[in-house]
Amino acid sequence: MVGKIERLLQEHPFMMDILNSLPEAFYICDENDRPVFINKAAEKLDGFTLDEVYGETTEYIYGLKNDESPLLSAFTTKKEVKDFVFRYNVNGKKIIQLCNAAPIFVEGEFAGVYTIQRDLSDMNHMIEHNIDLQKQLFTAEKKSSNNHENHETTLLGNDPQFVECRNMALRASETDSTVMLIADTGCGKEMFARYIHNNSKRNQGPFLALNCAAIPENLLESLLFGTAKGAYTGAVEREGLFEQAEGGTLFLDEINSMPLSSQSKLLRVVEDGIVKHLGSSKEIKTDVRIISSCNIQAQDAIENKQLRPDLFYRLAVISLSIPPLSQRKDDIYTLANHFISVYNQSFGKHIMGLSDDIVPFFLSYHWPGNVRQLKHCIESAMNFVTENDYYIKKKHLPPYIFHEIDEHFTGYRRKGDDFAKARKSMAITKDTGHEVLFGRRESDDTPSEMSVFETIRQNEKEEIIHALLDCKGMLLRQRKSFISGVMH
């Protein structure tokens, strides 16, 4: 006998075409818990077709109970199930799904259940692999003879606000109090967290970081607290991050993205340092320092119900606000210089700095992605410079910011003090011996009014600079003196 849902699908075959186009697995069962539709994504995931399982119940097919399956739960309770992390084994594969399930009513009568499932297996593997890599990196660093060096130079900047923030971070490293870093995305929150860890008495212990954004609740909790064997289908005994970071530091990035229910469980762990594996009643004492971050103002996160106030007070014993790049414009020179030096070495280039037409933009641009955007902008440009280029020019910058560059350059009046700073800004790349100059008088196009002699002198100057770069062995003092003579 054909059920109501099957009849609807037969009468409206375009519905199956739509469901088959979904990248997520989609299942429909009738009022007797028997599959009447499985889309292409579900067939690929589970390894069988609808014809192969037709007539069997989902409980029989997957060997699950009501409390283990969101579909069976929706079938039993006739209520919607949202964002359920579902783990099961099928055809020898361990699968983790983020599921939403709901009952189907036709003409007021219960007709079946549907569920849509997004595969999290790759995400879970990626997160666990990332954590394992962090542990390996810690082990490698521990063996390094430079493990005890002061890492203050990794936080580059001379802006007064930034310097004060860095000094506060250094003072915070002297204790085990919790620290909350408040900053926009791209400001270097993890760099600050590592800086605090590296300068603390815990620097011999691991530093593990977890971004709390976009990780489903159940998956997040199993990563943090660990799992007991048998906690769910296919579960194995696995330590959580609190145990893996024993004696060290755990950095919870974007804590305001963590579900509120998980925040309440985290609060208990922060209070007493005791964790329990999911599916176990055994208490495990841990010794971990917690550093967290928030990518919006904490008060806004609390008012928006993104952050529990009691958890905030516990995690923000020390609160540090990292200024965005738009508020530390003088540091653009230092940071751009550093990134050019880094990519000169890794890309085998010899870029000396930014051309004049780029300096005004770098100074006036608001850098919404902060230091991370500046770094990626320099990296992108360094991919497009050639062996005949000595400066980053407008044409080398990422296309996605071209319209913003044009907005800044149209009608822009060059300010003498900006260019005075630019000309004075010079740093030496220790690894390559190259000088990195900012604010050099070189633009994309040679001015039409430039004389023949000016053109010749410019070409000769470039050839001399090129020769100096090839030499690499000339002393800095000699190079400065020689270049200065050529310029004058």
Disulfide bonds with the S-S distance in Angstrom:
none
